[in-house]
Amino acid sequence: MRRRRLRDAAAALPIGALLIFTPPYMRVFDQNAELFGVPLLHVSLFALWFLGLFLSALLARALIAAEEEDQSPVEAPDADDRPADVER
């Protein structure tokens, strides 16, 4: 169940990123304001881009961990762990 949710989030992330970079949303940041001498539009563009990369990396790590968790074999008891009265 966890892996399916992670895959759904990984599929939705590029769609959300595509939508956030469309002109109607980017016009919100197209102001005559500056942050440390850099126009707010440029700062927001790179900040959102970095956020997308960061979220992609987190999702990738979580997907890898979920995949390894699902593929790990159930450990069977070793032959040496049997009681002494059981024939080998």
N, CA and C atoms as an extended XYZ file, in Angstrom:
264
Properties=species:S:1:pos:R:3:atomname:S:1:resname:S:1:resid:I:1 pbc="F F F"
N         0.830       -1.195        0.000 N   MET     1
C         0.000        0.000        0.000 CA  MET     1
C         0.874        1.259        0.000 C   MET     1
N         1.943        1.227        0.793 N   ARG     2
C         2.833        2.383        0.870 CA  ARG     2
C         3.500        2.643       -0.475 C   ARG     2
N         3.908        1.558       -1.124 N   ARG     3
C         4.595        1.705       -2.405 CA  ARG     3
C         3.662        2.287       -3.465 C   ARG     3
N         2.404        1.906       -3.420 N   ARG     4
C         1.443        2.441       -4.394 CA  ARG     4
C         1.237        3.938       -4.189 C   ARG     4
N         1.147        4.369       -2.946 N   ARG     5
C         1.004        5.802       -2.665 CA  ARG     5
C         2.230        6.582       -3.115 C   ARG     5
N         3.393        6.000       -2.907 N   LEU     6
C         4.621        6.665       -3.342 CA  LEU     6
C         4.691        6.764       -4.863 C   LEU     6
N         4.261        5.700       -5.537 N   ARG     7
C         4.251        5.750       -7.005 CA  ARG     7
C         3.254        6.791       -7.499 C   ARG     7
N         2.101        6.887       -6.838 N   ASP     8
C         1.118        7.905       -7.224 CA  ASP     8
C         1.677        9.312       -7.011 C   ASP     8
N         2.375        9.507       -5.902 N   ALA     9
C         2.979       10.814       -5.633 CA  ALA     9
C         4.070       11.120       -6.655 C   ALA     9
N         4.836       10.101       -7.038 N   ALA    10
C         5.888       10.298       -8.035 CA  ALA    10
C         5.299       10.624       -9.406 C   ALA    10
N         4.117       10.107       -9.682 N   ALA    11
C         3.464       10.430      -10.955 CA  ALA    11
C         2.834       11.822      -10.919 C   ALA    11
N         2.362       12.244       -9.751 N   ALA    12
C         1.696       13.544       -9.628 CA  ALA    12
C         2.689       14.702       -9.533 C   ALA    12
N         3.893       14.437       -9.077 N   LEU    13
C         4.871       15.510       -8.900 CA  LEU    13
C         5.210       16.233      -10.202 C   LEU    13
N         5.514       15.562      -11.291 N   PRO    14
C         5.807       16.302      -12.531 CA  PRO    14
C         4.599       17.085      -13.051 C   PRO    14
N         3.413       16.541      -12.847 N   ILE    15
C         2.211       17.251      -13.291 CA  ILE    15
C         2.025       18.523      -12.477 C   ILE    15
N         2.221       18.416      -11.171 N   GLY    16
C         2.123       19.597      -10.316 CA  GLY    16
C         3.193       20.624      -10.647 C   GLY    16
N         4.396       20.150      -10.930 N   ALA    17
C         5.476       21.069      -11.291 CA  ALA    17
C         5.179       21.762      -12.613 C   ALA    17
N         4.627       21.023      -13.546 N   LEU    18
C         4.272       21.614      -14.832 CA  LEU    18
C         3.210       22.703      -14.652 C   LEU    18
N         2.243       22.427      -13.811 N   LEU    19
C         1.180       23.411      -13.573 CA  LEU    19
C         1.699       24.657      -12.857 C   LEU    19
N         2.597       24.476      -11.909 N   ILE    20
C         3.080       25.621      -11.127 CA  ILE    20
C         3.949       26.548      -11.976 C   ILE    20
N         4.529       26.031      -13.064 N   PHE    21
C         5.361       26.863      -13.925 CA  PHE    21
C         4.602       27.474      -15.098 C   PHE    21
N         3.292       27.313      -15.134 N   THR    22
C         2.497       27.936      -16.201 CA  THR    22
C         2.359       29.433      -15.925 C   THR    22
N         2.169       30.220      -16.963 N   PRO    23
C         2.117       31.674      -16.800 CA  PRO    23
C         1.111       32.211      -15.764 C   PRO    23
N        -0.097       31.660      -15.625 N   PRO    24
C        -0.989       32.235      -14.608 CA  PRO    24
C        -0.422       32.174      -13.191 C   PRO    24
N         0.272       31.093      -12.866 N   TYR    25
C         0.854       30.992      -11.530 CA  TYR    25
C         2.142       31.798      -11.402 C   TYR    25
N         2.917       31.860      -12.451 N   MET    26
C         4.172       32.604      -12.387 CA  MET    26
C         3.929       34.114      -12.365 C   MET    26
N         2.793       34.561      -12.885 N   ARG    27
C         2.485       35.995      -12.843 CA  ARG    27
C         2.294       36.506      -11.425 C   ARG    27
N         1.980       35.607      -10.520 N   VAL    28
C         1.854       35.998       -9.106 CA  VAL    28
C         3.176       36.561       -8.613 C   VAL    28
N         4.281       36.008       -9.069 N   PHE    29
C         5.610       36.437       -8.632 CA  PHE    29
C         6.206       37.526       -9.523 C   PHE    29
N         5.518       37.895      -10.588 N   ASP    30
C         6.031       38.912      -11.511 CA  ASP    30
C         5.659       40.297      -10.976 C   ASP    30
N         6.363       40.689       -9.947 N   GLN    31
C         6.136       41.975       -9.284 CA  GLN    31
C         7.388       42.848       -9.452 C   GLN    31
N         7.260       44.081       -9.095 N   ASN    32
C         8.417       44.988       -9.124 CA  ASN    32
C         9.196       44.913       -7.819 C   ASN    32
N         9.246       43.758       -7.233 N   ALA    33
C         9.974       43.566       -5.984 CA  ALA    33
C        11.283       42.820       -6.264 C   ALA    33
N        12.227       43.037       -5.394 N   GLU    34
C        13.521       42.363       -5.514 CA  GLU    34
C        13.903       41.753       -4.184 C   GLU    34
N        14.623       40.662       -4.258 N   LEU    35
C        15.134       40.001       -3.069 CA  LEU    35
C        16.643       39.907       -3.230 C   LEU    35
N        17.378       40.648       -2.424 N   PHE    36
C        18.837       40.743       -2.521 CA  PHE    36
C        19.277       41.219       -3.902 C   PHE    36
N        18.496       42.101       -4.489 N   GLY    37
C        18.837       42.672       -5.785 CA  GLY    37
C        18.429       41.828       -6.984 C   GLY    37
N        17.787       40.703       -6.734 N   VAL    38
C        17.351       39.807       -7.803 CA  VAL    38
C        15.826       39.902       -7.898 C   VAL    38
N        15.276       40.023       -9.100 N   PRO    39
C        13.824       40.103       -9.236 CA  PRO    39
C        13.122       38.894       -8.609 C   PRO    39
N        11.984       39.146       -7.999 N   LEU    40
C        11.235       38.104       -7.301 CA  LEU    40
C        10.842       36.956       -8.226 C   LEU    40
N        10.570       37.247       -9.485 N   LEU    41
C        10.218       36.199      -10.446 CA  LEU    41
C        11.353       35.195      -10.604 C   LEU    41
N        12.581       35.682      -10.703 N   HIS    42
C        13.731       34.781      -10.866 CA  HIS    42
C        13.979       33.968       -9.601 C   HIS    42
N        13.854       34.610       -8.457 N   VAL    43
C        14.056       33.898       -7.191 CA  VAL    43
C        13.008       32.798       -7.036 C   VAL    43
N        11.751       33.129       -7.320 N   SER    44
C        10.687       32.135       -7.164 CA  SER    44
C        10.840       31.007       -8.181 C   SER    44
N        11.258       31.327       -9.383 N   LEU    45
C        11.448       30.303      -10.404 CA  LEU    45
C        12.476       29.272       -9.958 C   LEU    45
N        13.635       29.733       -9.493 N   PHE    46
C        14.676       28.805       -9.067 CA  PHE    46
C        14.347       28.131       -7.743 C   PHE    46
N        13.620       28.816       -6.857 N   ALA    47
C        13.220       28.195       -5.596 CA  ALA    47
C        12.226       27.058       -5.842 C   ALA    47
N        11.271       27.272       -6.734 N   LEU    48
C        10.313       26.215       -7.057 CA  LEU    48
C        10.985       25.063       -7.805 C   LEU    48
N        11.927       25.380       -8.658 N   TRP    49
C        12.677       24.351       -9.366 CA  TRP    49
C        13.469       23.496       -8.375 C   TRP    49
N        14.144       24.160       -7.427 N   PHE    50
C        14.906       23.433       -6.411 CA  PHE    50
C        13.978       22.582       -5.546 C   PHE    50
N        12.813       23.112       -5.195 N   LEU    51
C        11.850       22.357       -4.393 CA  LEU    51
C        11.404       21.098       -5.143 C   LEU    51
N        11.175       21.220       -6.446 N   GLY    52
C        10.813       20.052       -7.239 CA  GLY    52
C        11.909       19.005       -7.261 C   GLY    52
N        13.149       19.439       -7.394 N   LEU    53
C        14.279       18.502       -7.364 CA  LEU    53
C        14.399       17.817       -6.010 C   LEU    53
N        14.233       18.585       -4.951 N   PHE    54
C        14.327       18.043       -3.593 CA  PHE    54
C        13.227       17.017       -3.341 C   PHE    54
N        11.994       17.341       -3.732 N   LEU    55
C        10.889       16.395       -3.552 CA  LEU    55
C        11.077       15.144       -4.406 C   LEU    55
N        11.618       15.301       -5.599 N   SER    56
C        11.900       14.143       -6.457 CA  SER    56
C        12.935       13.224       -5.814 C   SER    56
N        13.958       13.804       -5.227 N   ALA    57
C        14.988       13.007       -4.558 CA  ALA    57
C        14.407       12.265       -3.355 C   ALA    57
N        13.573       12.937       -2.577 N   LEU    58
C        12.947       12.276       -1.427 CA  LEU    58
C        12.047       11.128       -1.866 C   LEU    58
N        11.271       11.363       -2.901 N   LEU    59
C        10.395       10.305       -3.404 CA  LEU    59
C        11.194        9.131       -3.964 C   LEU    59
N        12.279        9.425       -4.650 N   ALA    60
C        13.107        8.352       -5.204 CA  ALA    60
C        13.696        7.488       -4.086 C   ALA    60
N        14.187        8.129       -3.053 N   ARG    61
C        14.753        7.372       -1.922 CA  ARG    61
C        13.682        6.537       -1.238 C   ARG    61
N        12.487        7.106       -1.063 N   ALA    62
C        11.398        6.378       -0.424 CA  ALA    62
C        10.940        5.207       -1.292 C   ALA    62
N        10.893        5.395       -2.606 N   LEU    63
C        10.506        4.310       -3.507 CA  LEU    63
C        11.525        3.179       -3.493 C   LEU    63
N        12.797        3.527       -3.459 N   ILE    64
C        13.848        2.503       -3.402 CA  ILE    64
C        13.748        1.717       -2.103 C   ILE    64
N        13.528        2.424       -0.998 N   ALA    65
C        13.407        1.753        0.300 CA  ALA    65
C        12.177        0.851        0.336 C   ALA    65
N        11.071        1.303       -0.227 N   ALA    66
C         9.854        0.485       -0.248 CA  ALA    66
C        10.048       -0.735       -1.138 C   ALA    66
N        10.743       -0.567       -2.246 N   GLU    67
C        11.014       -1.689       -3.156 CA  GLU    67
C        11.890       -2.730       -2.466 C   GLU    67
N        12.934       -2.289       -1.778 N   GLU    68
C        13.815       -3.222       -1.070 CA  GLU    68
C        13.080       -3.909        0.067 C   GLU    68
N        12.192       -3.179        0.714 N   GLU    69
C        11.415       -3.737        1.813 CA  GLU    69
C        10.486       -4.841        1.311 C   GLU    69
N         9.897       -4.646        0.142 N   ASP    70
C         8.993       -5.647       -0.428 CA  ASP    70
C         9.736       -6.863       -0.946 C   ASP    70
N        10.969       -6.689       -1.394 N   GLN    71
C        11.718       -7.793       -1.985 CA  GLN    71
C        12.591       -8.547       -0.992 C   GLN    71
N        12.682       -8.077        0.235 N   SER    72
C        13.529       -8.770        1.208 CA  SER    72
C        12.885      -10.103        1.558 C   SER    72
N        13.645      -11.188        1.450 N   PRO    73
C        13.079      -12.517        1.727 CA  PRO    73
C        12.832      -12.697        3.227 C   PRO    73
N        11.838      -13.503        3.511 N   VAL    74
C        11.567      -13.845        4.906 CA  VAL    74
C        12.614      -14.856        5.319 C   VAL    74
N        13.274      -14.588        6.417 N   GLU    75
C        14.365      -15.457        6.836 CA  GLU    75
C        13.818      -16.755        7.416 C   GLU    75
N        14.306      -17.863        6.894 N   ALA    76
C        13.953      -19.171        7.423 CA  ALA    76
C        14.975      -19.540        8.488 C   ALA    76
N        14.554      -20.291        9.461 N   PRO    77
C        15.524      -20.680       10.498 CA  PRO    77
C        16.603      -21.581        9.908 C   PRO    77
N        17.815      -21.405       10.371 N   ASP    78
C        18.934      -22.221        9.908 CA  ASP    78
C        18.807      -23.640       10.452 C   ASP    78
N        19.508      -24.547        9.803 N   ALA    79
C        19.483      -25.940       10.250 CA  ALA    79
C        20.124      -26.075       11.624 C   ALA    79
N        21.050      -25.214       11.942 N   ASP    80
C        21.727      -25.289       13.234 CA  ASP    80
C        20.852      -24.785       14.371 C   ASP    80
N        19.772      -24.115       14.062 N   ASP    81
C        18.902      -23.570       15.094 CA  ASP    81
C        17.849      -24.575       15.563 C   ASP    81
N        17.831      -25.759       14.962 N   ARG    82
C        16.847      -26.770       15.360 CA  ARG    82
C        17.225      -27.353       16.720 C   ARG    82
N        16.212      -27.817       17.421 N   PRO    83
C        16.504      -28.502       18.690 CA  PRO    83
C        17.344      -29.750       18.452 C   PRO    83
N        18.064      -30.193       19.459 N   ALA    84
C        18.990      -31.308       19.322 CA  ALA    84
C        18.273      -32.632       19.070 C   ALA    84
N        17.027      -32.786       19.503 N   ASP    85
C        16.342      -34.062       19.355 CA  ASP    85
C        15.708      -34.252       17.968 C   ASP    85
N        15.794      -33.247       17.090 N   VAL    86
C        15.239      -33.361       15.747 CA  VAL    86
C        16.319      -33.923       14.826 C   VAL    86
N        15.911      -34.942       14.017 N   GLU    87
C        16.867      -35.562       13.104 CA  GLU    87
C        17.221      -34.603       11.982 C   GLU    87
N        18.464      -34.731       11.516 N   ARG    88
C        18.937      -33.847       10.430 CA  ARG    88
C        19.085      -34.620        9.174 C   ARG    88
